[in-house]
Amino acid sequence: MHWENDLPISTQFDDFYFSRVSGVAESHHVFLEQNQLTGRFQTLTPGATFTIGETGFGTGLNFLCAWQLFLENAPNDCSLNFISTEKYPLKPDDMHKALGAFEELSHLTHEMVSAYKLDPENINLQFFDSASNKSIHLSVLIGDVLDTLPRINKKVDAWFLDGFSPAKNPDMWQPGLFQTLKAKSHEQTTYATFTAARLVRDGLTNAGFSVTRQPGFGKKRDMISGQLIPSSGLPTATKPWFAPARHQNPDKNAIIIGGGLAGCSTARSLAKRGWQVTILEQHDSLAREASGNPQGVLYAKLSADNTPLSQFIVKGYHYTLSLLKTLEVQEWSSFLWQQCGVIQLAIDEKTNRRYQALDTQHPDTLLKYLDDQQLSEIAGLTVNSPGLYFPEAGWVNPPAFCRALANHPNIKVVTNTVVTGLEASEQGWIINTRDEALKCKTVVIAQGTASHQLPLLDYLPLKAIRGQITQVKATTESQQLASCVCGEGYIAPAIDDAHTMGATFHFKDNSTEVREADHKENLAMQAEHFPAMYQSLGGSEATVTGGRTGFRCTTPDYLPVVGPVVNTDRFLEIYAPLRKNSKLLITETPDYLDGLYITAGHGSRGMISCPIAGETLATMITGMETEALDNEQSPSMSTKLLEALHPSRFLIRDLIRNKV
């Protein structure tokens, strides 16, 4: 081992033992979160033992993080069994120095290092927390992982696939490793690893594990996680109320109610899987509701805490970019979108700190933190704040996007069709319209806030937020704007001699009128945060050429609802005991309304969230992953993200809180 700026580097592999950004944050993101250990520890029964297996003990940082999490979340009287392997064990003094930077782990570090004694075969340490009667057993098997791992005589609940990268340590990442992982796992065993290298993905897949890409930590773009696939062929949900629906439709046809971005995206994803799809649109053309604005910005508002919402946005952002590049070869490419970049201004100090944190966590290909002078050069007009620059983003014409998505030989669009009701029958679903009754085994609801007007979906907390955009006549000076700029509102480069800016944000306002007061509000946002643009348009004399009002469909947690629809009464009956004990073990899965799915609640991020939601639904419905079909970037979702999007999440939350 040697050191660089107090960071330990392996002499054998010439690589850092942990992230230069934060070793603890990396361990939590990669291993603890993706193995869902907080929830799994909390649901242990008293006296239970949880076993973690690790490849590469290193400094022991992952063990300390897992130990701390276990003490904080596991019930009393439980045990943690942590089994690791290490070919090149560190000396206790080096280990103590390496871990010295992590003040939050200092008490556990001292306890571990004090007991740690090198042994030629293995190291066994026992720790006990008398206050909670929790025991922790650490076993480090010394030697090559391919020799030591088969010696484990227990089934492992969660794997930490650590060690150095396949490029640095190819001898470890061998087929024999993955087969041993399978042999030492059970059907609920999960894994997580920092690498997304192809040979690792292939090795895990061939051994029978699911493989899901996740956002990597820091500057690393991707990592992977998954679980052993049971004999049924489907990963088991970590919570029974989120278990996957098993839908079969040998006819391979579907009806989608709603012709906005949510509906058209789902239609496209099903169509490319060989399904025949009919879109029912109540207006005379597609994208007449919230998806009808002439320009929308690919706006990725991210959290520095890497929340499920941020993870979903990043995945959706990359997938939408990939999809737009595929569609732009078609005849409408000239007005489908413009990849001009997007600037997000730091409008206050809190936002500025968040943007700086995001810059350290994401690669420059996604975003860069730049000062006001750098951003001014990109924008073409002076900006007065630092902020983030998304070089691959830009503006999109949502109606053209919808038309491009629906332009597929397997998709039929039926306009001027108002759905009045939905009924289940032995043959599938009956969709009642004003003119006729249609039948289909697979139905997807994609009607925004109108979705929960159907009695089967009235439990969904969808709400409408009114927004108005403003179109302003471009001037010679304003046409210098070369990228989208977002402050409190947004403005895009001119098309057809007009700039689109927006958008107002009004709760409990049902007016569809385009109002002069709202135009003034949009202009005022530009005046405050992008004064050079405001002045270039003529200031208070700017010429408003038009506007449009729409209603964003949102949810309380700002994540869309994407997935199968349950039988509400039966759901509440099955999980009623959780009202009294939220940790009660219930294994029964819900009764789904067979063949009924929903995609709604996309809010103002529809261009980023709708396409990936459509892919997710199509995979649920058909069982076919994207990578087997085309070259678009795989948008596969982790179990954690699927649960965060599941329509039943609001039912289970309200039930546990005794609100239903």
Secondary structure, 3 states (H helix, E strand, C coil): CEEECCEEEECCCCEECCCCCCHHHHHHHHHHHCCCHHHHHHCCCCCCEEEEEEECCCCCHHHHHHHHHHHHHCCCCCEEEEEEEECCCCCHHHHHHHHCCCHHHHHHHHHHHHHCCCCCCEEEEEEEECCCCEEEEEEEEECCHHHHHHHCCCCEEEEEECCCCCCCCCCCCCHHHHHHHHHCEEEEEEEEECCCCHHHHHHHHHHCECCEEEECCCCCCEEEEEEECCCCCCCCCCCHHHCCCCCCCCCCEEEEECCCHHHHHHHHHHHCCCCEEEEECCCCCCCCCHHHCCCEECCCCCCCCCCHHHHHHHHHHHHHHHHHHHHCCCCCHHHHEECCCEEEECCCHHHHHHHHHHHHHCCCCCCEEECHHHHHHHHCCCCCCCEEEECCCCEECHHHHHHHHHCCCCEEEECCCCEEEEEEECCEEEEEECCCEEEECCEEECCHHHHHHCHHHCCCCCEEEEEEEEEEECCCCHHHCCCEEECCCEECCCECCEEEEECCCECCCCCCCCCHHHHHHHHHHHHHHCHHHHHHCCHHHCCEEEEEEEEEEECCCCCCEEEEEECHHHHHHHCHHHHCCCCCCCCCCCCEEEEEEEEECCHHHHHHHHHHHHHHHHHHHHCCCHHHCCCCCCCCCCHHHHHHHCCCHHHHHHHHCCCC
